[in-house]
Amino acid sequence: MIAFSEAFGDGNGAARRLTPSARLICGAWVFACCATAPLGSPAGVTLFAVAWLAWLLGCAMPLRRFALTLGFAFCLFAPLLLLAPFSRCNGSAATWTEALRAPLQLGARGVAGVTVCAGTLSLLSLAEFSIAVAALPLPRVVTGLLVQIVHQTALLIDESRRMTDALRVRGVPSARLAVRLRVAAALPAGWLARMVTRAVRVGDAMEVRGFDGRMPTAPAIRFACSDWMVMAGSALLAAGALILRWRSPT
C-alpha cells in the first residue's frame, strides 16, 4: 500500500506545467466528464475514453502507483458484477448483456473517477494543494476546512503506518494467537493516546505561530495562456458530456 502523503506530487506529465489551481480545476472537469458521459452510446463512450486516457497521460503517475490505484478501484467496484445474476433471475433483464450493462457502466465510472482523482493528486504536493485550494473562489471557511482535512488525514494515516511498522518489527504478526489477540485489544487505546498527543502538539505549534484558524488571503490567480487552453478544453469535454447525457439519458 502507498501512504496517503505519498499520493501527492509524483506525477511528471505535461499537466504538471500548469499552475496548481489549473491542475485542480482541470481534474474536476475531467471527473465531471467521466461521471456524466452516457456509456450507452458510441459518442458517449468515445468522449469518456478520450477524457479519461488524455488526463491519465497528462498526469503520468508512476507505474507502481497507477497499478495499485487501478487494483484498488477494481476491488472496490468488481462486486457490482454480482448484481447481474439477480437481475437475470428475477426477470428484469432479458439477456446477460442487459444484466451486465448497468454494473459494467457503473464500475467503469467508478474506476475512472478513482484514477482521475489519484492522477490529479499526483500533480500536486501538499503545499501546492493548499495553494491551489486557497486560490479558488470559495469561502475561506471551506478552503480552510479542506486543507485541514487533507493535512490531518495525512498525519493520522502516517502515524497509523508507523505503529503498524513498529508492531511488525516486534514480531506481532508471527506471534501466537493469544499474543495477537492481546495486542489487538490494547491497540485502540494506544492508537488514540498517540493521536491525542499528536493533536496537542499540532495545536501548540499552531498557537505559537499565531494561527487563529483562518486561512491567509491568497494572491490573485494568474493563469498563463496554456492554463486557459487546457481548462477550456476540459470544460468543453464536460459540457459535451452533459449535452450527450441530456440527449441520451441511458
N, C-alpha and C positions, 0 to 999 in steps of 0.2 A: 504494500500500500504506500501511497505518497502522502506525506504530511500536508495539512491544509496550507501552511505557509509556503510550501514548495510548489503549489499550484500557480503561483504568481511569478511572472517575469521571465520565463524561459523561452517564450515564443520568439523566433528570429525571422519571421516572414516579412513581406513587403508592408503589411499593415502596421508594423512596428514604427515605421517612419511618420505615421500620423501623430497628432497631438493626443495626449491621454484622453481628453474629453471626446475627441472624434472617434477614437477606438471604441470607447464605451457606447457612444451613440450608434455607430455602425453595427456593433454587435447586437444592440437592442433591435435595430431594424431587421437584421437578418433573422433573429429569433422570431420576430413577428411574422416575417415572410414564411418561415418553416412551419409556424403554428397555424397559419390561416390558409395556405395554399391548398386548394382541393386536390386530393390524391385520386379522385375518381375520373379525372380527365387527363389526356396526354399533355395538354398545355400546363396544367397544374403540377403534374409530376416533373415536367421539364424545368419549370420555374423553381420548384422545390429543390431539385438536384443541383441546378446551377448556383443558386444562392448558398446552399449548404457546402458544396465542394469548393466553390470560389473562396468562401470565408475561411474554410479549413486550410486551404493552400496559402491564403494570405496570412494566416496566423503561424503556420509552420511549427506546430507543437513538436517537442521531442518525441521520437517514435515510441519510446517506452511509455511515456505519459499518455500518448494517444491510445496505445493498445490497452492500458489499464482503464482509461476512461471509457473506451468502447466496450470492454468486457463488463465493466460496472453497469453501463447502460443496458446491455443485452441481458444481464442477470436481473435487472430491475423490471424490464418490460417483456421478457420472454414468457413469464407465466400467463400473460394475456392470451396466448395461444390455447390455453386450457379451456377458454370460453367457447372455442369453436365446436367441440363435441356437444356441448349443451345446446347451442343454437341449432345444431343439426338434428339432435334428438327430439327437441320439443316442437320441431316443425317450423320455426321462424325463418330458417334458411333452407331453400330447396336443394342446393348443392353445396359441396365442400368449398367451392370457390367463393360463394356468397358468405358462408360461415367464417371463412378466414379473412375476408376483406376488411372488416372493421378492426379485428385485433392487429392485423398487419399494418394498417394505416395508423392506428394509434401508437403502435410500437415504433414505427418509422418516425413519427413526430417526436416521440419521447427521446429516442436515440439522437436525433438531430438536435433537439433542444439541449440535451446534456453536453454533447460535444461542442456545440456553438458557445455555450456558457464557459466551458473549460478552455476553449480556444481564446475567447475574449479575456479571461483572467490571465492566460499565459502571456498576453501582450502588455500587462500592467504589473508593475511591482506594487507592494503595499503602499509605498509613498506616492506613486503615481495614481493609484486608485483613489487615495484621499484627495489628491489634487483634482482628478477628473470629476469626482462626485461634488466637491465643493464648488467647482466652476459651473456646474449645471444650474439652470434657473429653477431651483427647488427651494422650499423654505429651509432656513438654517437649522431648524429643529430636525427636519427629515434627513438632511445631509449629515448632521452630527450623529444621529441615531444609526444611520447606515455605516458610517465609518467606524463607530464604536463597536457595532455588532461584528463587523469583519475582523477588526483587530483583536477583540476579546475572544472571538471564536478561535482565531489562530493561536492565541496564548493557551486557551483551555485544551485544545487538541494536542498541541505540542507538549504540554505538561502531562497529559494522559499518555502520550507516546513515551515520554521519559520514564514514567512509572512502569509501563509495560516492559521497557528495556531493562530496568532495574530488577524486576521480577524474573525476567528470562535469565539474566546473568546469575542470579541466585539459585537457579535450577528449579524454580517452582513448576514449570510445565512438565518436567520429567520426574517430579516428586511423587510420593504416594498419594492415593486419592484422599486420605484423611487430611494430609497437609494442604492439598489444593482446596479442599472444602473450607478449612480454617482460614486460608488466605482470602478466598472469595468472600467469606463472611466479614472479614476485617477490612477488606478493600474499600468499600464505600466510605467508611469513617475516615480512613487515611486520605482518600482522594478529596473528600470535602474539606478536610483540615488543610491540605495543601492549596486548594482553590481559595479558601478564605484568607490564608496567609498571603498568597499572591495578590488577591484583590486589595488587601490592606496596603501592601507595598505599592501597588499601582496608584491607589488613592493618595497615599503620602507623596508620591512623586508628582502627581498632578497638582496637589496643594502647594508643594514647594515651588513649582513652576508657575503658579498663579493661574492655573486653568480653572475657569468658572463654569465649564460645561457648554459654552457656546463656541461654535466654530469660527475661526477668524475669517474676515471678509476676503474672499478670493479675488484675485485680479480679473479684469475683464478677459473673456476668451478671445484670442486672436487666432482665427483659423487661417491656414495657408490655402492657396488655390487647390492643392492636392487634397486637402481635408474636405473642402466643399465638394469637389468632384466625387470623391468616394462616398461621402454622406448622401449626396444627391442620387448616386447610383443605387445605394442600399435602400434609400427611401422609395425610389421608383420600383424596386423589386417588391417591397412591402405593399405599395399601392397596387401593383399588378396582381399580387396575391389576393388582396381584398376585392378587386374587381372580378377576378375569376370566381372567388367564393360567392359573391353576390349573384353572379350569373348562373353558377352551378353549385347549389348548396350541398351536393354529395361530395 
